[in-house]
Amino acid sequence: MVGSKERKIQGIIEGLKKIYPEAPLELRFSNPFELLVATILSAQCKDERVNQVTEKLFALIKGPLDLISIPLERLEELIRPTGFFRQKAKILKGCAEILERDFGGEVPRKIEKLTKLPGVGRKTAAMVLGNAYGIEEGIAIDRHVHRVIGRLGLSKSDQPEAMERELMALVPRSLWTWFSNALILHGRRVCTAKNPKCDVCALRPWCDYGQGINRG
Ligand code: SF4
């Protein structure tokens, strides 16, 4: 049933809507600043671990000024369980300084401003804008989205930005954040890197891999 790209994306969106009618992020946050911090910490780290760390971190760090004033070693110690903690601590401090200096301590609402922050690419920016502000400026392509989209046969691109552009042309803008979040959940729960559960997958009728196409 793979068919044309338009039919296919419609089938995939309908299938995803049935499984993940709401698709909230698994990262915990209560404001845009917290989501920015949590997303930076989530690089190479499971959301569950990030949530354990941020539970303590957000009790101490309420905004960029707190990040600027906390000693680097103390910050490193607090975020250590998320891995790459030295690099992440530097990124967080760099972000906090720019947020204070250029944006009045607020997380900006434009993707081109957000991507000026250290360690913030289009993926993080789209995720923060969509989930914290409800602003649809992009489709976050993380490793799960990349894998699932490749298997579905919606894009053959290896480059996240090219894949994002292809998806932005196919998916209605009002669904961009939900679509990315739903694919992340699907990639974690069903379309796993090893042994995807095609037998129980609602997207199978629309999926190249599930139909035995392009498995190379
Ligand atoms: S059918 Fe298989 S490969 Fe396709 S999306 Fe579902 S789990 Fe992934």
py3Dmol code that shows the C-alpha trace and the ligand (Angstrom):
import py3Dmol

protein = """\
ATOM      1  CA  MET A   1       0.000   0.000   0.000  1.00  0.00           C
ATOM      2  CA  VAL A   2       3.031   2.319  -0.201  1.00  0.00           C
ATOM      3  CA  GLY A   3       1.692   4.531  -3.072  1.00  0.00           C
ATOM      4  CA  SER A   4       2.404   8.225  -3.781  1.00  0.00           C
ATOM      5  CA  LYS A   5       4.238  10.398  -1.248  1.00  0.00           C
ATOM      6  CA  GLU A   6       1.106  12.451  -0.501  1.00  0.00           C
ATOM      7  CA  ARG A   7      -1.026   9.328   0.182  1.00  0.00           C
ATOM      8  CA  LYS A   8       1.821   7.874   2.130  1.00  0.00           C
ATOM      9  CA  ILE A   9       2.337  10.888   4.424  1.00  0.00           C
ATOM     10  CA  GLN A  10      -1.418  11.039   4.993  1.00  0.00           C
ATOM     11  CA  GLY A  11      -1.440   7.353   6.014  1.00  0.00           C
ATOM     12  CA  ILE A  12       1.578   7.835   8.273  1.00  0.00           C
ATOM     13  CA  ILE A  13       0.067  10.898   9.981  1.00  0.00           C
ATOM     14  CA  GLU A  14      -3.232   9.051  10.504  1.00  0.00           C
ATOM     15  CA  GLY A  15      -1.388   6.015  11.870  1.00  0.00           C
ATOM     16  CA  LEU A  16       0.725   8.137  14.229  1.00  0.00           C
ATOM     17  CA  LYS A  17      -2.364  10.083  15.406  1.00  0.00           C
ATOM     18  CA  LYS A  18      -3.984   6.819  16.479  1.00  0.00           C
ATOM     19  CA  ILE A  19      -0.971   5.702  18.504  1.00  0.00           C
ATOM     20  CA  TYR A  20       0.255   9.075  19.802  1.00  0.00           C
ATOM     21  CA  PRO A  21      -2.692  11.505  19.719  1.00  0.00           C
ATOM     22  CA  GLU A  22      -0.691  13.708  22.074  1.00  0.00           C
ATOM     23  CA  ALA A  23       3.039  13.327  21.846  1.00  0.00           C
ATOM     24  CA  PRO A  24       4.637  15.295  24.658  1.00  0.00           C
ATOM     25  CA  LEU A  25       8.389  15.258  25.085  1.00  0.00           C
ATOM     26  CA  GLU A  26       9.642  12.885  27.747  1.00  0.00           C
ATOM     27  CA  LEU A  27      11.994  15.602  29.067  1.00  0.00           C
ATOM     28  CA  ARG A  28      10.536  17.437  32.066  1.00  0.00           C
ATOM     29  CA  PHE A  29      10.470  21.229  32.046  1.00  0.00           C
ATOM     30  CA  SER A  30       8.259  24.045  33.244  1.00  0.00           C
ATOM     31  CA  ASN A  31       9.469  26.958  31.096  1.00  0.00           C
ATOM     32  CA  PRO A  32      11.473  27.598  27.888  1.00  0.00           C
ATOM     33  CA  PHE A  33      14.749  28.093  29.797  1.00  0.00           C
ATOM     34  CA  GLU A  34      14.400  24.703  31.496  1.00  0.00           C
ATOM     35  CA  LEU A  35      13.617  23.001  28.194  1.00  0.00           C
ATOM     36  CA  LEU A  36      16.662  24.587  26.578  1.00  0.00           C
ATOM     37  CA  VAL A  37      18.883  23.325  29.409  1.00  0.00           C
ATOM     38  CA  ALA A  38      17.285  19.853  29.408  1.00  0.00           C
ATOM     39  CA  THR A  39      17.636  19.532  25.627  1.00  0.00           C
ATOM     40  CA  ILE A  40      21.331  20.451  25.775  1.00  0.00           C
ATOM     41  CA  LEU A  41      21.850  17.893  28.539  1.00  0.00           C
ATOM     42  CA  SER A  42      20.000  15.214  26.553  1.00  0.00           C
ATOM     43  CA  ALA A  43      22.756  14.927  23.919  1.00  0.00           C
ATOM     44  CA  GLN A  44      24.036  11.330  24.118  1.00  0.00           C
ATOM     45  CA  CYS A  45      21.932  10.748  27.243  1.00  0.00           C
ATOM     46  CA  LYS A  46      18.556   9.148  27.911  1.00  0.00           C
ATOM     47  CA  ASP A  47      15.713  11.479  28.881  1.00  0.00           C
ATOM     48  CA  GLU A  48      15.124   9.528  32.092  1.00  0.00           C
ATOM     49  CA  ARG A  49      18.649  10.282  33.270  1.00  0.00           C
ATOM     50  CA  VAL A  50      18.326  13.938  32.243  1.00  0.00           C
ATOM     51  CA  ASN A  51      15.094  14.196  34.250  1.00  0.00           C
ATOM     52  CA  GLN A  52      16.831  12.820  37.349  1.00  0.00           C
ATOM     53  CA  VAL A  53      19.573  15.426  36.959  1.00  0.00           C
ATOM     54  CA  THR A  54      17.305  18.373  36.185  1.00  0.00           C
ATOM     55  CA  GLU A  55      15.062  17.643  39.165  1.00  0.00           C
ATOM     56  CA  LYS A  56      17.955  18.734  41.401  1.00  0.00           C
ATOM     57  CA  LEU A  57      19.450  21.232  38.958  1.00  0.00           C
ATOM     58  CA  PHE A  58      16.261  23.267  38.461  1.00  0.00           C
ATOM     59  CA  ALA A  59      15.853  23.605  42.236  1.00  0.00           C
ATOM     60  CA  LEU A  60      19.102  25.631  42.173  1.00  0.00           C
ATOM     61  CA  ILE A  61      19.126  27.164  38.679  1.00  0.00           C
ATOM     62  CA  LYS A  62      16.066  29.272  37.938  1.00  0.00           C
ATOM     63  CA  GLY A  63      17.403  31.245  34.991  1.00  0.00           C
ATOM     64  CA  PRO A  64      20.523  32.352  33.083  1.00  0.00           C
ATOM     65  CA  LEU A  65      21.834  34.518  35.943  1.00  0.00           C
ATOM     66  CA  ASP A  66      22.011  31.474  38.232  1.00  0.00           C
ATOM     67  CA  LEU A  67      23.917  29.577  35.535  1.00  0.00           C
ATOM     68  CA  ILE A  68      26.367  32.463  35.175  1.00  0.00           C
ATOM     69  CA  SER A  69      27.010  32.706  38.902  1.00  0.00           C
ATOM     70  CA  ILE A  70      27.317  29.015  39.737  1.00  0.00           C
ATOM     71  CA  PRO A  71      31.003  27.911  39.829  1.00  0.00           C
ATOM     72  CA  LEU A  72      31.907  25.809  36.782  1.00  0.00           C
ATOM     73  CA  GLU A  73      33.098  22.864  38.921  1.00  0.00           C
ATOM     74  CA  ARG A  74      29.819  22.820  40.859  1.00  0.00           C
ATOM     75  CA  LEU A  75      27.805  22.837  37.623  1.00  0.00           C
ATOM     76  CA  GLU A  76      29.960  20.031  36.203  1.00  0.00           C
ATOM     77  CA  GLU A  77      29.346  17.962  39.310  1.00  0.00           C
ATOM     78  CA  LEU A  78      25.579  18.499  39.115  1.00  0.00           C
ATOM     79  CA  ILE A  79      25.295  17.468  35.450  1.00  0.00           C
ATOM     80  CA  ARG A  80      28.004  14.781  35.504  1.00  0.00           C
ATOM     81  CA  PRO A  81      25.541  11.811  35.223  1.00  0.00           C
ATOM     82  CA  THR A  82      24.434  13.045  31.769  1.00  0.00           C
ATOM     83  CA  GLY A  83      27.910  12.412  30.277  1.00  0.00           C
ATOM     84  CA  PHE A  84      30.170  14.843  28.394  1.00  0.00           C
ATOM     85  CA  PHE A  85      29.617  17.034  31.445  1.00  0.00           C
ATOM     86  CA  ARG A  86      32.614  19.351  30.953  1.00  0.00           C
ATOM     87  CA  GLN A  87      31.569  20.230  27.418  1.00  0.00           C
ATOM     88  CA  LYS A  88      27.893  20.560  28.415  1.00  0.00           C
ATOM     89  CA  ALA A  89      28.771  22.801  31.378  1.00  0.00           C
ATOM     90  CA  LYS A  90      30.719  25.146  29.078  1.00  0.00           C
ATOM     91  CA  ILE A  91      27.832  25.202  26.585  1.00  0.00           C
ATOM     92  CA  LEU A  92      25.301  26.001  29.331  1.00  0.00           C
ATOM     93  CA  LYS A  93      27.430  28.830  30.691  1.00  0.00           C
ATOM     94  CA  GLY A  94      27.986  30.179  27.160  1.00  0.00           C
ATOM     95  CA  CYS A  95      24.246  30.089  26.471  1.00  0.00           C
ATOM     96  CA  ALA A  96      23.444  31.827  29.748  1.00  0.00           C
ATOM     97  CA  GLU A  97      25.865  34.666  28.995  1.00  0.00           C
ATOM     98  CA  ILE A  98      24.359  35.275  25.551  1.00  0.00           C
ATOM     99  CA  LEU A  99      20.792  35.001  26.853  1.00  0.00           C
ATOM    100  CA  GLU A 100      21.566  37.687  29.435  1.00  0.00           C
ATOM    101  CA  ARG A 101      23.657  39.910  27.173  1.00  0.00           C
ATOM    102  CA  ASP A 102      21.571  39.812  23.990  1.00  0.00           C
ATOM    103  CA  PHE A 103      18.080  38.647  24.907  1.00  0.00           C
ATOM    104  CA  GLY A 104      17.296  40.158  28.319  1.00  0.00           C
ATOM    105  CA  GLY A 105      17.554  36.760  30.007  1.00  0.00           C
ATOM    106  CA  GLU A 106      14.745  35.299  27.858  1.00  0.00           C
ATOM    107  CA  VAL A 107      14.927  32.371  25.451  1.00  0.00           C
ATOM    108  CA  PRO A 108      14.356  33.991  22.037  1.00  0.00           C
ATOM    109  CA  ARG A 109      11.340  32.976  19.936  1.00  0.00           C
ATOM    110  CA  LYS A 110      13.073  32.906  16.551  1.00  0.00           C
ATOM    111  CA  ILE A 111      15.005  29.950  15.200  1.00  0.00           C
ATOM    112  CA  GLU A 112      17.730  32.136  13.688  1.00  0.00           C
ATOM    113  CA  LYS A 113      18.338  33.748  17.102  1.00  0.00           C
ATOM    114  CA  LEU A 114      18.230  30.494  19.038  1.00  0.00           C
ATOM    115  CA  THR A 115      20.749  28.853  16.719  1.00  0.00           C
ATOM    116  CA  LYS A 116      23.248  31.612  17.596  1.00  0.00           C
ATOM    117  CA  LEU A 117      23.550  30.085  21.077  1.00  0.00           C
ATOM    118  CA  PRO A 118      26.471  27.692  21.582  1.00  0.00           C
ATOM    119  CA  GLY A 119      25.504  24.036  21.219  1.00  0.00           C
ATOM    120  CA  VAL A 120      22.087  24.901  19.755  1.00  0.00           C
ATOM    121  CA  GLY A 121      21.423  23.669  16.225  1.00  0.00           C
ATOM    122  CA  ARG A 122      18.145  23.527  14.318  1.00  0.00           C
ATOM    123  CA  LYS A 123      17.085  20.334  16.111  1.00  0.00           C
ATOM    124  CA  THR A 124      17.310  21.815  19.605  1.00  0.00           C
ATOM    125  CA  ALA A 125      15.897  25.157  18.444  1.00  0.00           C
ATOM    126  CA  ALA A 126      12.859  23.573  16.749  1.00  0.00           C
ATOM    127  CA  MET A 127      12.245  21.382  19.783  1.00  0.00           C
ATOM    128  CA  VAL A 128      12.371  24.314  22.221  1.00  0.00           C
ATOM    129  CA  LEU A 129      10.239  26.627  20.067  1.00  0.00           C
ATOM    130  CA  GLY A 130       7.612  23.978  19.355  1.00  0.00           C
ATOM    131  CA  ASN A 131       7.311  22.479  22.800  1.00  0.00           C
ATOM    132  CA  ALA A 132       7.882  25.500  25.034  1.00  0.00           C
ATOM    133  CA  TYR A 133       6.291  28.265  22.959  1.00  0.00           C
ATOM    134  CA  GLY A 134       4.008  26.421  20.525  1.00  0.00           C
ATOM    135  CA  ILE A 135       5.887  28.087  17.652  1.00  0.00           C
ATOM    136  CA  GLU A 136       6.225  25.875  14.574  1.00  0.00           C
ATOM    137  CA  GLU A 137       9.528  26.831  12.953  1.00  0.00           C
ATOM    138  CA  GLY A 138      10.989  23.450  12.058  1.00  0.00           C
ATOM    139  CA  ILE A 139      10.878  19.674  12.433  1.00  0.00           C
ATOM    140  CA  ALA A 140      13.451  18.420  14.906  1.00  0.00           C
ATOM    141  CA  ILE A 141      15.433  15.599  13.322  1.00  0.00           C
ATOM    142  CA  ASP A 142      17.077  13.520  16.015  1.00  0.00           C
ATOM    143  CA  ARG A 143      18.538  10.049  15.494  1.00  0.00           C
ATOM    144  CA  HIS A 144      15.163   8.349  15.993  1.00  0.00           C
ATOM    145  CA  VAL A 145      13.374  10.608  13.517  1.00  0.00           C
ATOM    146  CA  HIS A 146      16.219  10.124  11.050  1.00  0.00           C
ATOM    147  CA  ARG A 147      16.045   6.337  11.313  1.00  0.00           C
ATOM    148  CA  VAL A 148      12.236   6.028  11.135  1.00  0.00           C
ATOM    149  CA  ILE A 149      11.911   8.471   8.228  1.00  0.00           C
ATOM    150  CA  GLY A 150      14.630   6.590   6.336  1.00  0.00           C
ATOM    151  CA  ARG A 151      12.898   3.256   6.880  1.00  0.00           C
ATOM    152  CA  LEU A 152       9.504   4.655   5.939  1.00  0.00           C
ATOM    153  CA  GLY A 153      11.088   5.845   2.696  1.00  0.00           C
ATOM    154  CA  LEU A 154      10.008   9.467   3.130  1.00  0.00           C
ATOM    155  CA  SER A 155      13.540  10.737   2.590  1.00  0.00           C
ATOM    156  CA  LYS A 156      16.790   9.184   1.536  1.00  0.00           C
ATOM    157  CA  SER A 157      18.898  12.050   2.818  1.00  0.00           C
ATOM    158  CA  ASP A 158      21.764  11.498   5.245  1.00  0.00           C
ATOM    159  CA  GLN A 159      21.781  15.198   6.093  1.00  0.00           C
ATOM    160  CA  PRO A 160      19.313  16.222   8.831  1.00  0.00           C
ATOM    161  CA  GLU A 161      18.778  19.689   7.327  1.00  0.00           C
ATOM    162  CA  ALA A 162      17.918  18.271   3.894  1.00  0.00           C
ATOM    163  CA  MET A 163      15.611  15.693   5.490  1.00  0.00           C
ATOM    164  CA  GLU A 164      13.950  18.455   7.511  1.00  0.00           C
ATOM    165  CA  ARG A 165      13.320  20.508   4.359  1.00  0.00           C
ATOM    166  CA  GLU A 166      11.737  17.512   2.614  1.00  0.00           C
ATOM    167  CA  LEU A 167       9.472  16.846   5.599  1.00  0.00           C
ATOM    168  CA  MET A 168       8.510  20.502   5.986  1.00  0.00           C
ATOM    169  CA  ALA A 169       7.233  20.378   2.404  1.00  0.00           C
ATOM    170  CA  LEU A 170       5.156  17.251   3.120  1.00  0.00           C
ATOM    171  CA  VAL A 171       3.770  17.706   6.650  1.00  0.00           C
ATOM    172  CA  PRO A 172       1.259  20.487   7.470  1.00  0.00           C
ATOM    173  CA  ARG A 173       3.033  23.183   9.489  1.00  0.00           C
ATOM    174  CA  SER A 174       0.581  22.982  12.402  1.00  0.00           C
ATOM    175  CA  LEU A 175       1.746  19.379  12.953  1.00  0.00           C
ATOM    176  CA  TRP A 176       5.519  19.840  12.771  1.00  0.00           C
ATOM    177  CA  THR A 177       6.250  19.606  16.525  1.00  0.00           C
ATOM    178  CA  TRP A 178       3.778  16.798  17.148  1.00  0.00           C
ATOM    179  CA  PHE A 179       5.107  14.876  14.128  1.00  0.00           C
ATOM    180  CA  SER A 180       8.706  15.028  15.344  1.00  0.00           C
ATOM    181  CA  ASN A 181       7.738  14.131  18.920  1.00  0.00           C
ATOM    182  CA  ALA A 182       5.564  11.217  17.725  1.00  0.00           C
ATOM    183  CA  LEU A 183       8.388   9.835  15.573  1.00  0.00           C
ATOM    184  CA  ILE A 184      10.805  10.076  18.504  1.00  0.00           C
ATOM    185  CA  LEU A 185       8.381   8.024  20.622  1.00  0.00           C
ATOM    186  CA  HIS A 186       7.859   5.573  17.763  1.00  0.00           C
ATOM    187  CA  GLY A 187      11.594   5.185  17.289  1.00  0.00           C
ATOM    188  CA  ARG A 188      12.071   4.469  20.974  1.00  0.00           C
ATOM    189  CA  ARG A 189       9.158   2.092  21.429  1.00  0.00           C
ATOM    190  CA  VAL A 190       8.503   0.337  18.101  1.00  0.00           C
ATOM    191  CA  CYS A 191      10.907   1.231  15.294  1.00  0.00           C
ATOM    192  CA  THR A 192      13.964   0.571  17.427  1.00  0.00           C
ATOM    193  CA  ALA A 193      17.465   0.648  15.918  1.00  0.00           C
ATOM    194  CA  LYS A 194      17.875  -3.104  16.373  1.00  0.00           C
ATOM    195  CA  ASN A 195      14.972  -5.448  15.699  1.00  0.00           C
ATOM    196  CA  PRO A 196      12.196  -2.998  14.785  1.00  0.00           C
ATOM    197  CA  LYS A 197       8.775  -4.417  15.724  1.00  0.00           C
ATOM    198  CA  CYS A 198       7.322  -4.345  12.221  1.00  0.00           C
ATOM    199  CA  ASP A 199       4.825  -7.121  13.047  1.00  0.00           C
ATOM    200  CA  VAL A 200       2.929  -4.871  15.443  1.00  0.00           C
ATOM    201  CA  CYS A 201       3.599  -1.515  13.753  1.00  0.00           C
ATOM    202  CA  ALA A 202       0.591   0.523  12.614  1.00  0.00           C
ATOM    203  CA  LEU A 203       2.758   2.276  10.014  1.00  0.00           C
ATOM    204  CA  ARG A 204       3.692  -0.920   8.208  1.00  0.00           C
ATOM    205  CA  PRO A 205       1.267  -0.499   5.273  1.00  0.00           C
ATOM    206  CA  TRP A 206       3.061   2.803   4.485  1.00  0.00           C
ATOM    207  CA  CYS A 207       6.598   1.709   5.249  1.00  0.00           C
ATOM    208  CA  ASP A 208       9.199   0.727   2.650  1.00  0.00           C
ATOM    209  CA  TYR A 209      11.227  -1.260   5.176  1.00  0.00           C
ATOM    210  CA  GLY A 210       8.108  -2.907   6.616  1.00  0.00           C
ATOM    211  CA  GLN A 211       7.132  -3.950   3.086  1.00  0.00           C
ATOM    212  CA  GLY A 212      10.581  -5.400   2.430  1.00  0.00           C
ATOM    213  CA  ILE A 213      11.693  -2.505   0.178  1.00  0.00           C
ATOM    214  CA  ASN A 214      15.177  -0.899   0.430  1.00  0.00           C
ATOM    215  CA  ARG A 215      16.408  -3.035   3.300  1.00  0.00           C
ATOM    216  CA  GLY A 216      20.038  -2.892   2.125  1.00  0.00           C
TER     217      GLY A 216
END
"""
ligand_1 = """\
8
SF4
S 7.038 -1.103 9.773
Fe 8.965 -1.582 10.825
S 10.511 -0.285 9.876
Fe 8.495 0.532 9.306
S 8.086 2.133 10.835
Fe 7.156 0.242 11.563
S 8.698 -0.714 12.882
Fe 9.726 0.846 11.621
"""
view = py3Dmol.view(width=600, height=400)
view.addModel(protein, "pdb")
view.setStyle({"model": 0}, {"cartoon": {"style": "trace"}})
view.addModel(ligand_1, "xyz")
view.setStyle({"model": 1}, {"stick": {}})
view.zoomTo()
view.show()
